[in-house]
Amino acid sequence: MSELSTLGARIKAIRRMAGMGQDALAQALGFSTRSLISWEKDMVEPPLGVVRQLCRDHEVDASWLVFGTDTTPTRYHGPVEWDRYDRLVKMIGDLCEDVGFDPEPGSGQRLARSLYDEGDDDDADTRRRIRHTILMLSKGK
């Protein structure tokens, strides 16, 4: 059973999931730390633009953020098999390291999301295709 939560608690959950402090998330959103704290404490609701940016940047479902009742972020508009997603993220990170490619922050997660949504897994064929793609990207830098 999940615990009931508020919009502020869900914003805090997103921040923690991203491994960010209040200062870092506030800066990323273009607001003061004081504003973020007031949202997390449910003293003030954030502007709609902040809600959109949180959903986009942290790949959480907008319905969960606004109407959710727990503090477990729902990604990709539905439940996620986190073990499978985490394996894809790790595979991409390992392949980038193998070829000496340092992708932009968040691009590994976006690629993992795409693979996840397409039903791919961390099998040999997927690793071969992604390695080839990463090699091509690394040559373009």
Rosetta silent file (secondary structure, phi, psi, omega in degrees, C-alpha in Angstrom):
SEQUENCE: MSELSTLGARIKAIRRMAGMGQDALAQALGFSTRSLISWEKDMVEPPLGVVRQLCRDHEVDASWLVFGTDTTPTRYHGPVEWDRYDRLVKMIGDLCEDVGFDPEPGSGQRLARSLYDEGDDDDADTRRRIRHTILMLSKGK
SCORE:     score description
SCORE:     0.000 S_00000001
   1 L     0.000  138.233 -177.801    0.000    0.000    0.000 S_00000001
   2 L   -96.840  153.140  179.424    1.370    3.425   -0.869 S_00000001
   3 L   -82.220  146.272  177.626    1.350    6.466    1.357 S_00000001
   4 L   -69.250  148.163 -178.810   -0.816    9.446    0.435 S_00000001
   5 L  -140.883  170.415  177.440    1.090   12.453   -0.784 S_00000001
   6 L  -111.705  171.043  175.916    0.724   16.061   -1.812 S_00000001
   7 H   -56.963  -42.555  179.271    1.968   17.892   -4.891 S_00000001
   8 H   -60.999  -41.426  178.831    4.862   19.188   -2.790 S_00000001
   9 H   -65.455  -35.404  178.907    5.803   15.682   -1.683 S_00000001
  10 H   -71.817  -36.208  174.962    5.777   14.506   -5.299 S_00000001
  11 H   -62.396  -43.454  178.256    8.020   17.407   -6.366 S_00000001
  12 H   -62.136  -39.558  178.685   10.387   16.429   -3.557 S_00000001
  13 H   -63.109  -40.092  177.555   10.266   12.794   -4.733 S_00000001
  14 H   -62.707  -45.469 -179.403   11.263   13.876   -8.252 S_00000001
  15 H   -59.651  -46.042 -179.644   14.159   15.903   -6.839 S_00000001
  16 H   -66.397  -40.666  178.253   15.365   12.981   -4.754 S_00000001
  17 H   -59.636  -35.655 -179.603   14.964   10.524   -7.648 S_00000001
  18 L   -80.778   -6.231 -179.564   17.176   12.856   -9.713 S_00000001
  19 L    68.850   32.433 -176.736   19.741   12.985   -6.915 S_00000001
  20 L  -109.850  147.289  171.274   19.496   16.777   -6.732 S_00000001
  21 L   -82.823  171.129 -179.988   19.585   19.155   -3.799 S_00000001
  22 H   -62.178  -41.055  179.680   17.050   21.937   -3.464 S_00000001
  23 H   -60.363  -44.687 -176.774   19.512   24.544   -4.749 S_00000001
  24 H   -65.722  -45.238 -179.459   20.309   22.513   -7.881 S_00000001
  25 H   -67.354  -41.752  179.002   16.685   21.799   -8.814 S_00000001
  26 H   -58.736  -44.280  179.626   15.614   25.381   -8.134 S_00000001
  27 H   -63.994  -43.106  179.360   18.404   26.643  -10.384 S_00000001
  28 H   -61.651  -31.820 -179.880   17.510   24.137  -13.119 S_00000001
  29 H   -86.447  -10.504  179.540   13.907   25.367  -12.990 S_00000001
  30 L    80.700   27.115  179.764   14.974   29.021  -13.027 S_00000001
  31 L  -128.315  169.649  178.238   13.534   29.827   -9.602 S_00000001
  32 L   -77.573  157.415  175.361   14.907   30.581   -6.163 S_00000001
  33 H   -60.799  -35.932  178.476   15.543   27.877   -3.605 S_00000001
  34 H   -59.681  -41.001  177.769   12.997   29.655   -1.428 S_00000001
  35 H   -62.813  -46.714 -179.817   10.337   29.126   -4.139 S_00000001
  36 H   -60.013  -44.526  178.927   11.151   25.429   -4.404 S_00000001
  37 H   -59.548  -41.269 -179.932   10.974   25.009   -0.645 S_00000001
  38 H   -66.511  -31.353  176.577    7.555   26.696   -0.584 S_00000001
  39 H   -71.500  -45.715 -177.860    6.328   24.269   -3.290 S_00000001
  40 H   -63.984  -29.833  179.523    7.730   21.219   -1.494 S_00000001
  41 L   -91.106    5.921  178.952    6.082   22.334    1.778 S_00000001
  42 L    59.642   30.322  176.086    2.759   22.941   -0.040 S_00000001
  43 L   -82.024  -32.758 -178.934    2.755   26.589    0.999 S_00000001
  44 L  -143.819  143.445  174.853    2.362   27.708   -2.640 S_00000001
  45 L   -84.363  142.847  179.868    1.578   25.783   -5.831 S_00000001
  46 L   -72.284  157.402  174.906    4.208   26.020   -8.558 S_00000001
  47 L   -62.751  154.667 -179.808    3.420   27.712  -11.876 S_00000001
  48 H   -57.063  -36.468  178.914    2.118   25.454  -14.653 S_00000001
  49 H   -60.606  -34.050  177.931    5.370   25.968  -16.569 S_00000001
  50 H   -68.678  -42.106  178.354    7.285   24.390  -13.694 S_00000001
  51 H   -59.988  -46.585  178.430    4.978   21.362  -13.716 S_00000001
  52 H   -60.245  -44.609 -178.011    5.533   20.955  -17.470 S_00000001
  53 H   -65.344  -40.414  177.118    9.303   21.324  -17.078 S_00000001
  54 H   -60.876  -44.085  179.853    9.448   18.771  -14.250 S_00000001
  55 H   -63.764  -44.306 -178.132    7.506   16.275  -16.354 S_00000001
  56 H   -69.407  -51.078 -173.702    9.661   16.853  -19.422 S_00000001
  57 H   -71.462  -29.027 -175.933   13.077   17.018  -17.742 S_00000001
  58 H  -112.862    8.361  173.763   12.505   14.155  -15.323 S_00000001
  59 L    50.390   48.014  175.571   10.293   12.045  -17.586 S_00000001
  60 E  -108.905  154.017 -179.095    7.464   11.681  -15.111 S_00000001
  61 L   -71.481  128.382 -178.233    3.817   11.329  -15.948 S_00000001
  62 H   -61.295  -38.719  179.538    1.957   14.647  -15.637 S_00000001
  63 H   -62.028  -41.956  177.556   -1.136   12.947  -14.260 S_00000001
  64 H   -62.605  -46.510 -176.171    0.922   11.384  -11.469 S_00000001
  65 H   -60.844  -44.682 -175.592    2.610   14.698  -10.630 S_00000001
  66 H   -82.158  -41.960 -172.214   -0.624   16.674  -10.428 S_00000001
  67 H  -113.970   -1.624 -175.397   -3.106   14.056   -9.197 S_00000001
  68 L   -58.639  161.256 -179.408   -0.984   11.229   -7.769 S_00000001
  69 L  -120.510    3.067  178.867   -1.532    9.859   -4.322 S_00000001
  70 L  -134.645  177.463 -177.408    1.912    8.400   -3.629 S_00000001
  71 L  -108.636   23.252  175.414    5.540    9.449   -3.832 S_00000001
  72 L  -102.405  105.931 -177.002    6.698    6.841   -6.345 S_00000001
  73 L   -57.166  134.045  175.030    7.141    8.671   -9.665 S_00000001
  74 L   -98.651  123.974 -179.227    5.335    7.078  -12.588 S_00000001
  75 E  -104.263  158.252  170.995    7.292    7.391  -15.784 S_00000001
  76 L    56.364   35.154  174.117    6.255    7.062  -19.411 S_00000001
  77 L    60.965   33.154  176.605    2.538    7.388  -18.809 S_00000001
  78 L   169.474  175.118  179.378    2.251    4.114  -16.953 S_00000001
  79 L   -61.765  148.716 -177.349    3.949    1.661  -14.632 S_00000001
  80 L  -120.650  139.623  170.917    7.552    0.869  -15.435 S_00000001
  81 L   -80.936   91.307 -171.304    9.507   -2.356  -15.047 S_00000001
  82 H   -61.318  -35.512  179.355   12.306   -0.555  -13.207 S_00000001
  83 H   -62.189  -44.679  179.416   14.712   -3.491  -13.258 S_00000001
  84 H   -64.744  -45.191  178.911   14.481   -3.706  -17.048 S_00000001
  85 H   -61.359  -45.599  179.845   14.798    0.063  -17.467 S_00000001
  86 H   -62.423  -36.789  176.825   17.791    0.173  -15.093 S_00000001
  87 H   -63.851  -39.655  178.540   19.482   -2.645  -17.048 S_00000001
  88 H   -65.824  -43.176  178.144   19.051   -0.638  -20.262 S_00000001
  89 H   -60.649  -45.077  179.555   20.483    2.519  -18.644 S_00000001
  90 H   -63.563  -43.459  179.437   23.457    0.522  -17.321 S_00000001
  91 H   -58.630  -45.074 -179.712   24.022   -1.146  -20.692 S_00000001
  92 H   -64.056  -44.413  177.754   24.095    2.245  -22.426 S_00000001
  93 H   -60.701  -43.803  178.973   26.456    3.666  -19.799 S_00000001
  94 H   -63.476  -42.134  179.793   28.782    0.673  -20.102 S_00000001
  95 H   -66.000  -39.984  177.347   28.810    0.901  -23.908 S_00000001
  96 H   -61.452  -42.866  179.168   29.560    4.641  -23.792 S_00000001
  97 H   -64.995  -41.145  179.846   32.439    3.962  -21.421 S_00000001
  98 H   -58.243  -39.712 -176.791   33.731    1.120  -23.640 S_00000001
  99 H   -96.171    0.902  178.093   33.978    3.382  -26.683 S_00000001
 100 L    72.566   34.050 -179.117   35.144    6.453  -24.746 S_00000001
 101 L  -106.862  128.398  179.178   32.033    8.507  -25.479 S_00000001
 102 L  -109.295   94.376 -176.982   30.809   11.053  -22.934 S_00000001
 103 L   -71.840  163.361  175.180   27.177   11.814  -23.843 S_00000001
 104 L   -64.228  148.099  179.798   25.302   14.909  -22.763 S_00000001
 105 L   -54.402  134.941  177.392   23.581   14.548  -19.375 S_00000001
 106 L    87.905  -16.194 -176.676   20.259   12.754  -19.659 S_00000001
 107 H   -69.913  -31.473  176.310   20.824   11.423  -23.173 S_00000001
 108 H   -64.416  -40.451  178.353   21.496    7.904  -21.891 S_00000001
 109 H   -67.939  -37.817  178.255   18.194    7.901  -20.058 S_00000001
 110 H   -64.931  -40.042  177.388   16.360    9.197  -23.140 S_00000001
 111 H   -65.849  -42.171  177.880   17.889    6.418  -25.235 S_00000001
 112 H   -61.345  -39.659  178.632   16.972    3.857  -22.553 S_00000001
 113 H   -62.069  -43.849  179.413   13.427    5.201  -22.553 S_00000001
 114 H   -61.409  -46.142  178.074   13.225    4.814  -26.309 S_00000001
 115 H   -62.023  -42.586 -179.965   14.525    1.246  -26.131 S_00000001
 116 H   -60.351  -49.073 -178.259   12.179    0.494  -23.261 S_00000001
 117 H   -62.723  -30.609  179.658    9.172    1.878  -25.135 S_00000001
 118 H   -82.425   -6.478  178.021   10.098   -0.159  -28.217 S_00000001
 119 L    89.144    6.284  178.512   10.228   -3.336  -26.148 S_00000001
 120 L   -71.108  158.267  176.235   13.989   -3.850  -26.510 S_00000001
 121 L  -130.102 -176.808 -176.950   15.964   -5.464  -23.746 S_00000001
 122 L   -88.106   48.184  179.676   19.647   -5.687  -22.875 S_00000001
 123 L   -88.375  175.656 -175.380   20.218   -8.647  -25.200 S_00000001
 124 H   -61.290  -41.020 -178.814   23.149   -9.175  -27.580 S_00000001
 125 H   -65.014  -43.900  178.788   21.342   -7.754  -30.628 S_00000001
 126 H   -63.709  -44.576  178.416   20.343   -4.575  -28.803 S_00000001
 127 H   -58.436  -42.338 -179.629   23.883   -4.143  -27.417 S_00000001
 128 H   -63.312  -46.112 -179.922   25.339   -4.519  -30.932 S_00000001
 129 H   -64.133  -43.324 -178.481   22.947   -1.940  -32.426 S_00000001
 130 H   -69.941  -39.375  177.150   23.462    0.566  -29.613 S_00000001
 131 H   -58.595  -44.689  178.681   27.243    0.129  -29.652 S_00000001
 132 H   -60.673  -44.549  179.854   27.230    0.894  -33.384 S_00000001
 133 H   -62.750  -44.513 -179.787   25.070    3.993  -32.787 S_00000001
 134 H   -64.103  -40.858  176.792   27.313    5.214  -29.957 S_00000001
 135 H   -59.701  -42.571  179.099   30.410    4.708  -32.106 S_00000001
 136 H   -65.102  -41.673  178.823   28.840    6.791  -34.867 S_00000001
 137 H   -65.063  -39.763 -178.021   27.882    9.526  -32.391 S_00000001
 138 H   -66.029  -30.454  178.139   31.368    9.570  -30.873 S_00000001
 139 H   -74.274  -22.955 -179.563   32.900   10.170  -34.315 S_00000001
 140 H   -82.108  -11.822 -178.810   30.604   13.148  -34.837 S_00000001
 141 L   -81.560    0.000    0.000   31.877   14.983  -31.732 S_00000001
